[in-house]
Amino acid sequence: AFGAVTNSKRMIKLAYQNEGGSLKMWGVLEDIKEEGRREGQREGRQRGRQEGRQEGRREGRNMILQMNRRLLQEKRYDDLERASNDDAFRERLLAELFPKKAGK
């Protein structure tokens, strides 16, 4: 948001200089508004991506914990050990144990 204010001041100064002293305020204000809108959208997208990554990590951890608990309950110790080292095997186990969740 600070960048929009700084850039807006520059735009007003440039508009004033370029128009030989007569400031066309409406166009400058529209430009400032548009610049602020674009900056707000960028910040919103960035915040959304960050929140999405955090949520995805949380869901992933929970799914792995559920898989580990289930493998322990079923005494599938070898599968648990292999899943901790083999990504492809872990994905197959997740699909086997949680067919609806793994297919998301």
N, C-alpha and C positions, 0 to 999 in steps of 0.2 A: 504494500500500500504506500510506503514511503517513496518508492520509485515513481509512482504515478504523480505524486505531489511535486517532486523534483522535476520530472519531465514536463509537467503542466506549466510550471513557472518558466521553463525554457521555451515552451511553445508560445506562451503569451509574449515573452520578450522578443522572440523571432517574428511573431505576427506584427507586433508594434513596429519593429525595425523595418520589416518588409513592406509595410503599408505606408511608409513615410510619415509615421506618427498617428495615423488614424486607424484605430484598432477595430477590426471586425470581430466584435465580441461573440456574436452568435456562433460563427464557425469555429472559433477557438474553443468555446464551451462545449460544442458538440464533439470536437476532437478529444477534449479532455475526458468527457463522459465515455466515449468509445474506448479510449485508452484504459480507463479505470475498469470498464466492463471486461475487456480482454485480460487484464491483469487478474481480476477476480476469478475469471474462468480458469486461468492457468493455476492459480492457487487452489481452487476447488478441485480440479483434476488431480493435482499433486496430492492433496490431502486424501482424496478418494482412493487413489492407488495405494497410498501408505496404509490406510485403514483396511483395504482389501488384502494386502499382503499380511498384515497382522492377523486378520481373521482366518486367512488360509493356513497360516502357520499353526494357529491355535487348533483348528479343525484337524490338521494333519497330525499334530502331537496326540490329540485325543484318540484319533483312529488307531494310531500305532499302540497307544496304551491299551485300548480295548482289545486289539489283536493279541498283544503280549499276555494280558490277563486270561483270555480265552485259551491260548496255547498252554499256559500254565495249568489252568483248570483241567484241560484235556490231557495233561501230562505229555505234551508233544515237545519235549525239551530239545530234541535234535532239530525240529523245525524252527523253534525259537532261536536257537543258535545260528542256524543257516540264514534265517531271515535278517539277522543283525549284520550279515556280511554280503548278502546277495540281493541286489535291488530287484532283479527280475523275479526271483523266487518270492520276495516279500510282496510284490505286486500280485502275483498269482495267489498267494495266501489271502491277501486282503479281498480279492475278488471271490475267493472260495468262502471265506468266513462272513463277508459283508457284501453280498452281490449288489444290493441296491446302492450302497454308499460308494463302492469302488467304481461303479459305472458312471458317476457324476460327470 
